[in-house]
C-alpha cells in the first residue's frame, strides 16, 4: 500500500468517526460534557485541573486547547493520536477496529470505492465545518452584545473589592456589577468583544461563547514610541502598569500570548517596543509560562522578560503580581 493510500484511509477513518463522535468522545474524555455541539473536557495531556480551554466539535471533529497553542487538530484521528501520544496511522487503526469499519483490513479492496466514500464523507465534513463556523460567529456576536450591555449598566469598580485588595492593585478602568462581580473587558482591534467576570471569591469566567483567542484587556494608552508589555493575567498587567507607567495588554492565558503579540505587532508595526512579560511556572513540568512567552516573543519580534526571583523567594511564585505580593508581605513581616 502506498503512502498516499494510507493518508486516504486515515482521512476516511476520521470522517467515518464523526458518525460516532458523541460515543467516542465519552470514551476518550469521560470527565467531559456536551456544551451545545462541543465536548468540553480537561486536557490530561498537560495536566488540566479543570475543564474550560479544551474543546472538541462534535460535528466536525476539530479540537483546540486555548491554553496551549500547539494543541489543536482538524479531526478525531489527530485527537486520539494526541491523547495517546501515538502516530496518526496507529490512531486511525484503533478507531477502525473500535467501530468495526474494516477499512484497514480491506487494503487490497477497490480503491475507487474507498475514494467515493472519502469524497462523500469529505463533503459532509465541509458542511459540518461551515455550520460550526456559522454557529461560532453567532456565539461571538451574542457574547459581544451581552458584554456591551453589562459594561454599560456597570459602575466604576470599588477599590476595596476583595480581589483587588488580595492582588494589591488599583481597579484602573474596571467596572463592577451587583454582588461584587468585577468586569474585565476583552477587546479586539479596540472593540469590546467579551468580558471576564471575577466574583468576590476570585472565581473567573468568560461570557459563554465569547471570543478569547487574539483578544486582550488593555491598560493605559498606546502611542508611537512607547514600550508595550504583553502578559497573561489582568492582575499581572495591573502590577506592571502601576510599576512602570507603560501600557499593557493582558492576553488572559499563556496560549493567547502569541496571537495577541502578533496582533499588536500587525496593528502598530515597529512604532512600539513590544515586550512579553512572561510567567515563570517553576514548579510545572516544561514551564509552560516561560515556553509560551518565548514563542510569542519569537513570533512577534519582541523582547521578553521574566520575574527576577530573590534567592529567598518561594518556588511556587510564578508571575510579576506574585513577586509584588511577596515583596510587600516580606516588608510587612519585617516592619
N, C-alpha and C positions, 0 to 999 in steps of 0.2 A: 504494500500500500504506500502511495506517495505521501510526502508531507502535505501536499495540497488536499488530498483525500482526508487526511487526519484532521486538518483545520476545518474542513467542511463538516465532518462528523461532530467535532466539538461544537461548532455553531448550531448544528441541528439539535444536538442534545440540549444546548442552552435554550433554544426556542421551544422544544417539546417540554422542557422542565417547567415552563411558565404555566402550563395547564395544571400542574400540581403545586404551584408556588406556595399557597397557604399551608399545605401539609408539610412541605419540605422545610419551610421557614420555622414552623413549630418544632420540628425535629432538630434543626441545626441551632436555633436560638430559642430554646424552650422558655427562657425567662422573659421573652419579649411579648409585645402585644400589638394588635392591629390599631392603627390610628388612621381612620379613613381607609385609603388604599395603600398605606405604607406600614411596614412592620418595623417597629421601633424597639431596640434592644440594647443591652450593654455590649460593648466591644471587648470580649475577653482576651483578644489577642494583645491589646495594650493595657489590660487590667482595669477597665472601666469599673467604677464603683456604683454608678447608677446610669440608667438609660437617658438619652437626650440628644446626643450628637450623632448617633449611628442609626441609619435607617435604610430600608430596602423597599423599593417599589414592588408591590405585589403584581402589578400589571406588566411592567417591562423588565424587572429583574435588576434595574440599575441600583447601585448601592454606594453609600458615601459616608465617611466619618468626618464631620466638620472640624473635629479637634485634631485631625491628622491628615494633612493634605496629600500624603502618599497612599492613603487607604480609600480607594474608590475603584469601581469597575462597572462594566456595562451589562453584565448578565449573571445568572445564578451559578454558572460554572466557575467564573472568576471568583465569586463569593466563596464557594466551597473550597476552592484552592487556597484562598486567603485564610479562611478559618482553620484549615487542616495543615497549612504550610506545605502543600504539595504542588506538583505541576498541573497545569490545566487539563492535560490529557488524562491524568490519573483521576482528577475530579470528575471529568466527563464520564469516565468508565464507572465510577461509583454511582453517579446518577443514573446512567444507562442500566446498571444492574438493579438499583433500588426501584426503578419504575418499570422494569422488565421491558425495556424498549427494544432490546435485541439489535441495536444499530451496530455496535462494535462486533457482534457475532456474525453479522452478515456483510463482512468487509468485501467479500467477493461477489456480493449481490449486484443487482442492476443499479449502477451509479446514477443512471439517468432518473430512475425513480426516486433515489435519495435527493437528487438535485431538485426535483419537483416539490418534494416535501419541504426542502430547505427554503425554496422561494416562497411557498405558501406560508410557512411559519415566519419567514422574514417580513413578509407583508403584514402579518398580524402583529409582529413586534413593532414595526414602524408606526402602525396605527396606535398601538398602546403607548408608544413614546410621545406621539402627538397629544394624546389625551392626557398623559402625565404632565406635559409641559403646559397645556391649557389650564389644567387644574391648579398647577403650581403658581402660574401667573395670576389666576383669580385669587388664590390664597394670599399672595403678596399684596394685591390691590386691597383686599378686605382688611388685612392687618394694617396697611398704611393709613387707610381711612379711620380705623379704630384708634391708631396711635395719635392721629391729628385731633380727634375728639377728646381723648383722655388728656392730652397735653394742654388743650385749650381750657378744659374745666379745672385743671390742677392749679395749685397755688405754689408760691416760692417755697422751697424746702426749708424745714426748720433746722437751724444749726445744731439744735440739741437732739436731733434724731439719733436713735441708738446706734445705727450702722455708722453714721458719720463720726460719732463720738468714739466708737470702737476702732475705727480706722484713723482717727485723729486728723481728719481733713475737713476743710470747709465745703459747703454744698455747691459753691460756684453757681452754675445756672440750672442746677437740678430743680425739679418740681416734685410736688407731693400730693397724693390723693388722701382720702379719708383712711383711717385705721393705720396711719403711718407708712403708707406704701410710697416708696421713692420711685421716681421715674427717671431713667437714664435714656436719653434719646440716641437712636441709631440712625445715621444718615447715609445717603448715597448721593454723590455729586451735590452735596449741600442740602438735599431734601430729606425731610423726616420720613422714614420708611418703617420703623419698628421701635419698640421700647423694651428695655429690660426693667422689670419691676422687682424691687427689693423690699421685703416686708421688715417689720421691726426686729425679727429674729435673724435677719441676714439671708433668708431663703430667696434665691433668684430664679426668675423665669422670664422668657421672652413671650411676646404675644403669639398665640397659636397661628402658624402659617406665615409668620413674618420673616423677611429676609435677614440673614446674618452674614453670610459669606460676602466679602468685599465691602461690607458696611462698617461704620465706625462711629464712635462717640467723640465729638470734638471738645477741646478745652483751649480757650484762647484764640487769638486772631492770627491767621496765617498770612504773611506778607512776603514780598520779594526779599531775598537775602536772609531770611530768618532760619533758625535751626528748628526743625520739626521732629519731635520724638514720636515714635510709634511703640505702643506697649500692649500688653494683654488686657488686664482688668481695669475698671474705672478707678478704683481706689489707688492703684499703682500710678495711673495717669494723673490723678489729682495730686498725689505726692510729688511727682516730677514737675508738674506745672507750678505748684506752690513754692518749690525749692529753686527752680531755675528761671521762672518767669517766661519760659518758652512755650509756644503752643504744643499741644499733644493731641494725638488721635488714638483712641483706645479700640483695639480690634476685638476685645472681649474674650478671645481664646487663642491658644497657640496656633491652631490650624488656620486661623484667619489672618495671622500676621503677614504672610506672603501676599495674599490677594489685596489686602489694604495697602501694603507697601508699594505694590505695583500700581495700584490705582492712584496713590499720591504722586508717584513719580510721573505717571502719564498726565496727570492733571496739572502739575506745577513744573515739570521738567527739571532743569538744572538751576532754576531760580531759588531753590531752597537747599539747605543742607539737611539731608534725611538721616536720622539716627534711630536704629532699632534698639529700644531699651528692653532687653530680654529678661525673662525669668531664668533663674538658675536652680533647677529642680535637683538638688544634690542627692537626695535620697531615692529618687525614682530611677530605675534602670534605664540607661540610654539618655538620661537627662533631656526629656522632650522639650522643655522650655528653651534650653540653650540650643538644641538642634534646630528648632523651628525659627528661632531668631537669626541664626546663621544662614538658614535657607532664604529667609526673607531679605536679609542684607545682600546676599549674592544676587538675588533675582532683581532687586531694585537699585543696585549700585549705591548702597547705603553703608554708613558706618554702623557698628554695633557695640553696645556697652552692656555690662552686667553689674550687679551689685558687687562692691568690694567688701568682702566679709572680714571683720577683725578676727583674730585668732580665737577669741573667746566667744564668738557668735555661735549659737546652736546650729547644727547642720540641717534642722527641719525648716529653717528660713529659706525663702525662695525668691522673693521679689523686692522691689525698692520700698514698698509700703511696709513689708516685714522688717526691713532694715531700719526704717524710720521709727516704727513702733518699738523695736528692741532698744535702739539708742535712747529713746525717750524714757522707756521703762528703766533702763540702766541708770540714767541720770537721776530719776526719782528715787531709786533704791539707794543711791549713793548720797543723796541730799538729806 
